[in-house]
Amino acid sequence: MLSIYTSYSCSRCRKEFVLLTEDIQRLQGYLVCPYCSNRNIRKQGASDSLKECMQERAYVRVKGALRQK
């Protein structure tokens, strides 16, 4: 079974972000970091739960949205 969420880490700014696996498969081209537009990103892991992807990282809720510290 395919996991729902996939987490990535940027090699330049070292921030992490989570994408839906379904959207990644539909995407044509390449992935870039949403923070600094760097093309060098590393796949961290995939899971069915969003909380499992964010387990080791620190996040803060700002105006209802989750943001990484």
N, C-alpha and C positions, 0 to 999 in steps of 0.2 A: 504494500500500500504506500502511496506517495504522501509525504508529509505536507502539511498545509503551509507552514511558515519556514522561511530560510533566512538565517542571519548572516550578515556580511560585515567586514571590518575594512576600513580604509587604511592604506599603508602610509599615506602622507599625514592626515590630520588625526588618525587613530580613533576616530569616532565609529560607532557601530550603528547599523540600521537593519531593519527587518522588512522583508518583502514577501508577498504571497508567491508561492511556488508556481501557481497557475499563470500568473502574470509574467513571470520570468520565462516560461516556456513559450508564451505567445509573442514575447518581445523579439523583434528582429534588430540586429545590430549588436551593441555591446552595453554593458552596465557601467555607470559612473557613480561616484560618491555624490549624494544629494547636497552635501555641505560644501565641498571644495571642487567638485567636478573632476576629480582624479580618476583615471581609468584603472589604476592598480588597486584592486580590491581583492580581499581574501574571503572565501566562504568559511564561516565559522561552524555552522551546523544547521540541521533541519529538525523540526519537531511538529507535533500536532497541536501543541499548546503555546500560546504567545508568552505565557508566564515562564515556561521552560526556556524559551529563547532569551528572556531578560533576567534569568535567575542570578547570574554572577555580576550584573552591572547595576549601577545606581541610577534610578530614574526619579524625576520630580514631576508632579502634576502642575501645569501652568495653564490657567484659564480653561480647565477641563481637558487639556491635551497632555499626553505623556512626553517628557523631554529627557534626554540623557544628560547627566551631569558632566 
